[in-house]
């Protein structure tokens, strides 16, 4: 369950962090390729092509990264060890 929850968290965070570079790459493409802005074509190109691609790549990478971290129990401490009970004195 821990692995699945961390994979979903990685998917969400990866999608968010992948969409921003996707928008940046799309804006760079529009400027370099001199894409026409007639009726918002360049904006649609950026937000319907580059942003979803960046989000998909980032989401996949984030989910894989978080799932790998969750499978390695020694690398990340998710669960706490139970606290030791009261110390009994030996009278």
C-alpha positions in Angstrom: 0.0 0.0 0.0 2.9 2.3 0.8 4.4 1.8 -2.6 1.1 2.5 -4.4 0.5 5.7 -2.4 3.9 7.0 -3.0 3.7 6.2 -6.7 0.4 8.2 -6.9 2.1 11.1 -5.1 5.0 10.8 -7.5 2.7 10.8 -10.4 1.0 14.0 -9.2 4.1 15.9 -8.3 5.9 14.7 -11.5 3.0 15.8 -13.7 3.1 19.3 -12.1 6.8 19.6 -12.4 6.8 18.2 -16.0 4.1 20.6 -17.3 6.1 23.7 -16.5 9.2 22.7 -18.6 6.7 21.5 -21.3 5.3 25.0 -21.5 8.8 26.5 -21.6 9.8 24.1 -24.4 6.6 25.0 -26.3 7.2 28.7 -26.0 10.8 28.2 -27.2 9.5 26.1 -30.2 7.0 28.8 -31.1 9.7 31.5 -31.1 12.4 29.4 -32.9 10.0 28.0 -35.6 8.2 31.3 -36.0 4.8 29.6 -35.6 1.9 31.8 -36.7 -0.3 33.2 -34.0 -3.4 33.4 -36.3 -6.5 32.7 -34.1 -4.3 31.5 -31.2 -2.6 28.7 -33.1 0.7 29.1 -31.2 -1.1 29.1 -27.9 -3.0 26.0 -28.7 0.2 24.3 -29.9 1.9 25.0 -26.6 -1.0 24.1 -24.3 -2.5 21.2 -26.2 0.8 19.6 -27.3 3.8 20.5 -25.3 2.2 20.9 -21.9 0.5 17.4 -21.9 3.7 15.8 -23.2 5.8 17.4 -20.4 3.2 16.3 -17.8 3.1 12.7 -19.1 6.9 12.4 -19.1 7.2 14.1 -15.7 4.4 12.0 -14.2 5.8 8.8 -15.4 9.3 9.7 -14.1 8.0 10.9 -10.8 5.8 7.7 -10.3 8.8 5.5 -11.1 11.1 7.4 -8.9 8.8 7.5 -5.8 7.9 3.8 -6.3 11.6 2.8 -6.4 12.3 4.9 -3.3 9.3 3.2 -1.5 10.6 -0.3 -2.4 13.9 0.4 -0.9 13.0 0.4 2.8 16.5 1.2 4.0 16.8 4.3 1.8 13.7 6.1 3.1 12.0 5.9 6.5 8.3 5.9 6.1 7.1 4.0 9.1 8.2 4.6 12.7 9.6 1.9 14.8 7.4 1.1 17.8 8.5 3.0 20.9 10.1 0.9 23.6 8.0 0.2 26.6 8.8 1.5 30.1 12.1 0.3 31.5 11.7 -2.0 34.5 14.1 -1.7 37.3 15.6 -4.9 38.7 15.2 -4.7 42.4 
